[in-house]
């Protein structure tokens, strides 16, 4: 993906995420899902500001020559390991 396309995608996802977060907050006044919202915000900030997810850099050649399914499996495995360590 070109850098411009990646930046545009990131901005679009961020805008959608912000809108979704505001809707969730206004519709869920009982604070049932506060921990989930906080975790999702934390993850998104990691992606936007540190350009990494689950301690994996998202830029450069990390995913070069890998298929989408391989990338998803990589993150899935890392998430399972992180969850097991909690």
The 8 nearest C-alpha neighbors of each residue, nearest first, counted from 0:
[[1, 5, 4, 2, 3, 6, 63, 8],
 [0, 2, 4, 3, 5, 6, 7, 8],
 [1, 3, 5, 4, 6, 0, 7, 58],
 [4, 2, 6, 5, 1, 7, 0, 8],
 [5, 3, 7, 1, 2, 6, 8, 0],
 [4, 6, 2, 8, 7, 3, 9, 1],
 [7, 5, 9, 3, 8, 4, 2, 10],
 [6, 8, 4, 10, 9, 5, 3, 11],
 [9, 7, 5, 11, 6, 10, 4, 12],
 [8, 10, 6, 12, 7, 11, 13, 5],
 [11, 9, 13, 7, 8, 12, 14, 6],
 [12, 10, 8, 14, 13, 9, 7, 15],
 [11, 13, 15, 9, 14, 10, 16, 8],
 [14, 12, 16, 10, 11, 15, 9, 17],
 [15, 13, 17, 11, 16, 12, 10, 18],
 [16, 14, 12, 18, 13, 17, 19, 11],
 [15, 17, 13, 19, 14, 18, 12, 20],
 [18, 16, 20, 14, 15, 19, 13, 21],
 [17, 19, 15, 21, 20, 16, 14, 22],
 [20, 18, 16, 22, 21, 17, 15, 23],
 [19, 21, 17, 23, 18, 22, 16, 24],
 [22, 20, 24, 18, 19, 23, 25, 17],
 [21, 23, 19, 25, 24, 20, 26, 18],
 [24, 22, 20, 26, 21, 25, 27, 19],
 [25, 23, 21, 27, 22, 26, 20, 28],
 [24, 26, 22, 23, 27, 28, 21, 20],
 [27, 25, 23, 24, 28, 22, 21, 29],
 [28, 26, 24, 29, 25, 23, 30, 31],
 [27, 29, 30, 26, 25, 24, 31, 23],
 [28, 30, 27, 31, 32, 26, 33, 24],
 [31, 29, 33, 28, 32, 27, 24, 34],
 [32, 30, 29, 33, 27, 28, 34, 35],
 [31, 33, 35, 30, 34, 36, 27, 29],
 [32, 34, 36, 30, 35, 31, 37, 38],
 [35, 33, 37, 36, 32, 38, 31, 39],
 [36, 34, 38, 32, 37, 33, 39, 40],
 [37, 35, 33, 39, 38, 34, 40, 32],
 [36, 38, 34, 40, 35, 39, 41, 33],
 [39, 37, 41, 35, 36, 40, 34, 42],
 [38, 40, 42, 36, 41, 37, 35, 43],
 [41, 39, 43, 37, 42, 38, 44, 36],
 [40, 42, 38, 44, 39, 43, 37, 45],
 [43, 41, 45, 39, 40, 44, 38, 46],
 [42, 44, 46, 40, 45, 41, 39, 47],
 [45, 43, 47, 41, 46, 42, 48, 40],
 [44, 46, 42, 49, 43, 48, 47, 51],
 [45, 47, 50, 51, 43, 44, 52, 49],
 [48, 46, 44, 50, 45, 49, 43, 9],
 [47, 49, 45, 44, 50, 46, 51, 43],
 [48, 50, 45, 51, 46, 47, 44, 56],
 [51, 49, 46, 47, 57, 48, 56, 45],
 [52, 50, 56, 57, 46, 55, 49, 54],
 [51, 53, 55, 54, 46, 45, 56, 57],
 [52, 54, 55, 51, 77, 78, 74, 81],
 [53, 55, 52, 51, 56, 77, 45, 57],
 [56, 54, 51, 52, 53, 57, 61, 74],
 [57, 55, 51, 58, 50, 54, 52, 61],
 [58, 56, 51, 50, 55, 59, 61, 52],
 [59, 57, 56, 60, 61, 50, 51, 62],
 [58, 60, 61, 57, 56, 62, 63, 2],
 [59, 61, 63, 62, 58, 57, 64, 56],
 [62, 60, 59, 63, 58, 57, 56, 55],
 [63, 61, 65, 60, 64, 70, 59, 57],
 [62, 64, 60, 65, 61, 59, 66, 58],
 [65, 63, 62, 66, 60, 61, 67, 69],
 [66, 64, 62, 63, 69, 67, 70, 68],
 [65, 67, 69, 68, 70, 64, 62, 63],
 [66, 68, 70, 69, 71, 65, 72, 62],
 [67, 69, 71, 70, 66, 72, 65, 73],
 [70, 68, 72, 66, 67, 71, 73, 65],
 [69, 71, 73, 67, 68, 72, 74, 66],
 [70, 72, 68, 74, 73, 69, 75, 67],
 [73, 71, 75, 69, 70, 74, 76, 68],
 [74, 72, 70, 76, 71, 75, 69, 77],
 [75, 73, 77, 71, 76, 72, 78, 70],
 [74, 76, 72, 78, 73, 77, 71, 79],
 [77, 75, 79, 73, 78, 74, 72, 80],
 [76, 78, 74, 80, 79, 75, 81, 73],
 [77, 79, 81, 75, 80, 76, 82, 74],
 [80, 78, 82, 76, 77, 81, 83, 75],
 [79, 81, 83, 77, 78, 82, 76, 84],
 [82, 80, 78, 84, 83, 79, 77, 85],
 [81, 83, 79, 85, 84, 80, 78, 77],
 [82, 84, 80, 81, 85, 79, 78, 77],
 [85, 83, 81, 82, 80, 79, 78, 77],
 [84, 82, 83, 81, 80, 79, 78, 77]]
